[in-house]
């Protein structure tokens, strides 16, 4: 099993805030800076790789992942474990202004039981984000409330006016499915944000059913391996059997669009491009039993750059 915490941060703008088209990039950057200043024992002056506390530090766990493995494509980005969080926030065609007193909301997904338990530190970091401001004009905001979703409903776990974090809500548990007798032959997948899946070492604009399921299994397995270590993860034979069945799925209809975004990396001191496909695609064929896999992927995002909000999708069984 894999345990995740799914939180919606609802805030109110205290100034005008202008965010770039790739809004999660700004939120992620501000979150990282303020989380480090919140938890760092050395007031953020020490480099994480030289720090004695790096294996216990929440900032290091979320942002400075190490000791990963190379995937089958030799992808350099796969040298590190996947980061155990996702920020889902809208993608826009142009910079967007959030006026003073308007609502600003986004979704934060935390992976792994131990990371979820440390939500008070994360809330403190988000409060610091609001006080320091976002965007080039440093527009400030304040948290109104934070809602945690579970498998049944949702619960307000934090309100700004009482500064108390409720921790008695259930987290979402994701398990690989067993054999099912469910019958259907068509499913619609809606990529809510650009999907960045690689084929032959490059981000592809051709999404196959098998490749989608493969990326769901890969991400789920890696997240379990590094952040839920007491649980088992699928072995090679199991994965090969699943992917062999997934070959029976084929595209019936697609309106996918190629989307390209850019962000400036302070760490690399350069602009970086992020591209992927967005829109809807219908798969058909002998795909009965794969709905639970699609459910897992919809909860944790799939593909590359998930911590920037890429790879977020919903799905619908058609028949």
C-alpha positions as CSV (number, residue, x, y, z in Angstrom):
1,X,0.0,0.0,0.0
2,X,1.0,3.6,-0.5
3,X,-0.4,6.3,1.8
4,X,-0.9,9.9,0.6
5,X,-2.3,13.0,2.1
6,X,-4.3,15.3,-0.2
7,X,-4.7,18.9,0.9
8,X,-6.5,21.9,-0.6
9,X,-5.0,25.2,0.6
10,X,-7.6,27.9,0.4
11,X,-6.2,31.4,0.8
12,X,-7.2,35.1,0.4
13,X,-5.1,37.6,-1.4
14,X,-4.0,40.6,0.7
15,X,-2.5,42.3,-2.3
16,X,-2.7,42.0,-6.1
17,X,-0.8,38.8,-7.0
18,X,0.4,38.1,-10.5
19,X,1.5,34.6,-11.3
20,X,3.1,33.2,-14.5
21,X,1.2,30.7,-16.7
22,X,2.9,27.8,-14.9
23,X,1.5,28.9,-11.5
24,X,2.8,25.8,-9.6
25,X,6.4,26.8,-10.5
26,X,6.1,30.0,-8.4
27,X,4.2,28.1,-5.6
28,X,6.8,25.3,-5.5
29,X,9.7,27.8,-5.4
30,X,8.2,29.8,-2.6
31,X,7.2,26.7,-0.7
32,X,10.8,25.3,-0.9
33,X,12.4,28.5,0.3
34,X,10.0,29.0,3.2
35,X,10.0,25.3,4.2
36,X,13.8,25.4,4.5
37,X,13.8,28.5,6.6
38,X,11.1,26.9,8.8
39,X,12.9,23.6,9.5
40,X,16.6,24.2,8.9
41,X,18.7,24.0,12.1
42,X,21.4,26.2,10.5
43,X,19.1,29.0,9.3
44,X,19.4,27.8,5.7
45,X,23.1,28.7,5.5
46,X,24.4,25.2,5.2
47,X,24.3,23.1,2.0
48,X,22.0,20.1,2.4
49,X,24.5,17.5,1.1
50,X,27.0,18.5,3.8
51,X,24.5,18.5,6.6
52,X,24.5,15.9,9.4
53,X,20.7,16.2,9.6
54,X,19.9,15.7,6.0
55,X,18.3,12.3,6.5
56,X,15.9,13.6,9.2
57,X,15.2,17.0,7.7
58,X,11.7,17.5,6.0
59,X,13.1,20.0,3.5
60,X,15.8,17.6,2.5
61,X,13.3,14.7,2.2
62,X,11.0,16.7,-0.1
63,X,13.4,18.7,-2.2
64,X,16.9,17.1,-2.0
65,X,16.2,13.5,-2.9
66,X,19.3,11.3,-3.4
67,X,20.5,7.7,-4.0
68,X,18.1,6.9,-6.8
69,X,18.6,4.6,-9.8
70,X,18.8,5.0,-13.6
71,X,15.7,4.0,-15.5
72,X,15.8,1.9,-18.7
73,X,16.2,4.9,-20.9
74,X,19.3,6.0,-18.9
75,X,17.4,9.2,-17.9
76,X,19.6,11.4,-15.8
77,X,16.6,12.8,-13.9
78,X,15.9,9.3,-12.7
79,X,19.2,9.2,-10.7
80,X,17.2,10.5,-7.7
81,X,14.0,9.1,-6.2
82,X,10.8,10.9,-7.2
83,X,10.0,13.9,-4.9
84,X,7.3,12.9,-2.5
85,X,5.0,15.8,-3.1
86,X,2.8,17.3,-5.9
87,X,1.5,20.8,-6.3
88,X,-1.5,21.0,-8.5
89,X,-2.4,24.5,-9.7
90,X,-4.0,25.8,-12.9
91,X,-2.0,26.3,-16.1
92,X,-2.8,29.5,-18.0
93,X,-2.0,30.8,-21.5
94,X,-0.6,34.1,-20.0
95,X,0.4,35.6,-16.7
96,X,-2.7,35.9,-14.5
97,X,-3.6,38.5,-11.9
98,X,-5.3,37.6,-8.7
99,X,-6.8,40.9,-7.3
100,X,-6.6,41.9,-3.7
101,X,-9.3,40.1,-1.6
102,X,-9.8,37.4,-4.3
103,X,-9.4,33.6,-3.6
104,X,-6.2,31.8,-4.3
105,X,-6.3,28.0,-3.9
106,X,-4.1,25.0,-4.9
107,X,-3.7,21.4,-4.1
108,X,-0.8,19.8,-2.2
109,X,-0.2,16.0,-2.2
110,X,2.2,14.5,0.3
111,X,3.4,10.9,-0.2
112,X,4.4,8.6,2.7
113,X,3.1,8.3,6.2
114,X,6.0,10.1,7.8
115,X,5.8,13.1,5.5
116,X,2.0,13.4,6.1
117,X,2.5,13.5,9.9
118,X,4.7,16.6,9.5
119,X,1.9,18.7,8.0
120,X,2.2,21.4,10.8
121,X,5.7,22.3,9.6
122,X,4.3,22.6,6.0
123,X,1.4,24.8,7.1
124,X,3.9,27.0,8.9
125,X,6.0,27.3,5.7
126,X,2.9,28.2,3.7
127,X,2.0,30.9,6.3
128,X,5.5,32.3,5.8
129,X,4.9,32.2,2.0
130,X,1.9,34.4,2.5
131,X,3.7,36.9,4.7
132,X,6.7,37.2,2.3
133,X,4.5,37.3,-0.8
134,X,4.5,35.7,-4.3
135,X,5.5,36.9,-7.7
136,X,7.7,39.8,-8.7
137,X,5.6,42.3,-6.8
138,X,5.6,40.0,-3.7
139,X,1.8,40.1,-3.3
140,X,0.8,38.7,0.1
141,X,-1.9,36.2,1.0
142,X,-3.3,34.6,4.1
143,X,-4.6,31.0,4.6
144,X,-8.3,30.8,5.1
145,X,-8.5,27.1,5.7
146,X,-6.9,23.8,4.6
147,X,-9.1,20.8,3.6
148,X,-7.9,17.2,3.6
149,X,-9.6,14.8,1.3
150,X,-9.9,11.1,2.1
151,X,-11.6,8.1,0.4
152,X,-15.0,9.0,1.7
153,X,-15.2,12.8,2.1
154,X,-13.2,15.8,3.1
155,X,-12.4,17.5,6.4
156,X,-11.2,21.0,7.4
157,X,-8.0,20.3,9.3
158,X,-6.8,23.9,9.8
159,X,-8.4,27.3,10.1
160,X,-6.4,30.5,10.3
161,X,-8.4,31.9,13.2
162,X,-7.6,29.1,15.7
163,X,-4.1,28.0,14.7
164,X,-4.9,24.3,15.4
165,X,-4.2,21.4,13.2
166,X,-6.6,18.4,13.3
167,X,-4.8,15.1,12.7
168,X,-7.6,12.6,13.1
169,X,-8.7,12.5,9.5
170,X,-8.0,9.4,7.4
171,X,-5.3,9.5,4.6
172,X,-5.8,8.0,1.2
173,X,-4.5,4.4,0.8
174,X,-3.5,3.3,-2.7
175,X,-3.2,-0.5,-3.4
176,X,-2.4,-2.3,-6.7
177,X,-5.6,-4.1,-7.7
178,X,-6.2,-7.8,-7.7
179,X,-8.0,-9.6,-10.5
180,X,-11.4,-8.1,-11.2
181,X,-14.4,-9.2,-13.2
182,X,-15.4,-5.7,-14.1
183,X,-16.4,-5.3,-17.7
184,X,-15.9,-2.3,-19.9
185,X,-14.2,-1.6,-23.2
186,X,-13.8,2.2,-23.4
187,X,-12.4,4.8,-21.1
188,X,-11.9,8.6,-21.5
189,X,-8.8,10.1,-19.9
190,X,-8.7,13.9,-19.5
191,X,-5.2,15.4,-19.0
192,X,-6.0,18.4,-16.8
193,X,-2.4,19.6,-17.0
194,X,0.2,18.7,-19.6
195,X,1.3,15.0,-19.5
196,X,5.1,14.6,-19.9
197,X,5.7,11.0,-20.8
198,X,9.0,9.9,-22.4
199,X,9.4,7.6,-25.4
200,X,12.8,6.8,-26.8
201,X,14.3,9.3,-24.4
202,X,12.1,12.2,-25.5
203,X,8.8,13.7,-24.3
204,X,6.2,12.3,-26.7
205,X,3.0,13.7,-28.1
206,X,1.7,10.2,-28.7
207,X,0.2,8.7,-25.5
208,X,-0.5,4.9,-25.8
209,X,-2.5,3.0,-23.2
210,X,0.4,0.7,-22.5
211,X,2.8,3.6,-21.9
212,X,0.4,5.4,-19.6
213,X,-0.1,2.3,-17.5
214,X,3.7,1.7,-17.5
215,X,4.3,5.2,-16.2
216,X,1.6,4.7,-13.5
217,X,3.3,1.5,-12.3
218,X,6.8,3.0,-12.4
219,X,5.8,6.1,-10.3
220,X,3.7,4.0,-7.9
221,X,6.5,1.5,-7.4
222,X,9.3,4.1,-6.9
223,X,7.1,6.1,-4.4
224,X,6.5,2.9,-2.4
225,X,10.1,1.9,-2.5
226,X,11.4,5.2,-1.1
227,X,8.6,6.5,1.0
228,X,6.6,3.5,2.2
229,X,9.5,1.1,2.8
230,X,7.6,-1.4,5.0
231,X,5.4,-2.4,2.1
232,X,6.1,-4.5,-0.9
233,X,6.1,-3.3,-4.5
234,X,5.4,-5.1,-7.7
235,X,8.2,-7.4,-9.0
236,X,9.4,-7.6,-12.6
237,X,7.2,-10.6,-13.6
238,X,4.1,-8.9,-12.2
239,X,4.8,-5.7,-14.1
240,X,5.4,-7.5,-17.4
241,X,2.1,-9.4,-17.1
242,X,0.2,-6.1,-16.5
243,X,1.9,-4.4,-19.4
244,X,1.3,-7.3,-21.7
245,X,-2.4,-7.0,-21.0
246,X,-2.2,-3.2,-21.5
247,X,-1.1,-3.7,-25.1
248,X,-4.7,-4.5,-25.9
249,X,-5.7,-0.9,-25.3
250,X,-5.7,1.4,-28.3
251,X,-6.6,5.0,-29.0
252,X,-10.1,5.5,-30.5
253,X,-10.3,9.3,-30.5
254,X,-7.9,12.1,-29.3
255,X,-7.9,15.9,-29.1
256,X,-4.6,16.2,-27.4
257,X,-2.7,19.5,-27.8
258,X,1.1,20.1,-27.5
259,X,1.6,22.7,-24.7
260,X,4.9,24.4,-23.9
261,X,5.8,26.4,-20.8
262,X,9.0,27.9,-19.4
263,X,10.4,28.7,-16.0
264,X,13.5,30.3,-14.7
265,X,15.7,28.0,-12.5
266,X,17.6,29.9,-9.9
267,X,19.6,26.8,-9.1
268,X,20.7,26.4,-12.7
269,X,20.7,30.1,-13.5
270,X,18.8,29.5,-16.8
271,X,15.4,29.3,-18.4
272,X,14.0,25.8,-18.8
273,X,11.3,24.6,-21.1
274,X,8.6,22.1,-20.1
275,X,6.3,20.6,-22.7
276,X,3.6,18.0,-22.8
277,X,0.2,17.1,-24.1
278,X,-3.1,18.3,-22.7
279,X,-6.7,17.4,-23.6
280,X,-8.8,14.2,-23.8
281,X,-8.1,10.8,-25.3
282,X,-10.4,7.8,-25.5
283,X,-8.9,4.3,-25.2
284,X,-10.8,1.2,-26.3
285,X,-10.1,-2.6,-26.4
286,X,-9.6,-5.3,-23.9
287,X,-8.8,-3.0,-21.0
288,X,-11.2,-4.4,-18.4
289,X,-9.5,-4.3,-15.0
290,X,-7.4,-1.3,-15.6
291,X,-9.7,1.3,-14.0
292,X,-8.0,0.8,-10.5
293,X,-4.6,1.6,-12.1
294,X,-6.0,4.8,-13.7
295,X,-7.4,5.7,-10.2
296,X,-3.9,5.3,-8.7
297,X,-2.3,7.5,-11.3
298,X,-5.0,10.2,-10.9
299,X,-4.2,10.5,-7.2
300,X,-0.4,10.9,-7.6
301,X,0.1,12.5,-11.0
302,X,2.1,10.7,-13.7
303,X,5.1,11.3,-15.9
304,X,7.9,13.9,-15.5
305,X,7.8,17.1,-13.5
306,X,4.9,16.1,-11.3
307,X,6.0,18.4,-8.4
308,X,5.3,21.3,-10.8
309,X,1.7,20.0,-11.4
310,X,2.3,18.2,-14.6
311,X,0.6,14.8,-15.2
312,X,-2.7,15.6,-13.4
313,X,-5.6,13.8,-15.0
314,X,-9.2,12.5,-14.5
315,X,-10.9,9.5,-16.2
316,X,-14.3,8.3,-17.0
317,X,-15.6,4.8,-17.8
318,X,-17.7,5.0,-21.0
319,X,-19.1,1.5,-21.3
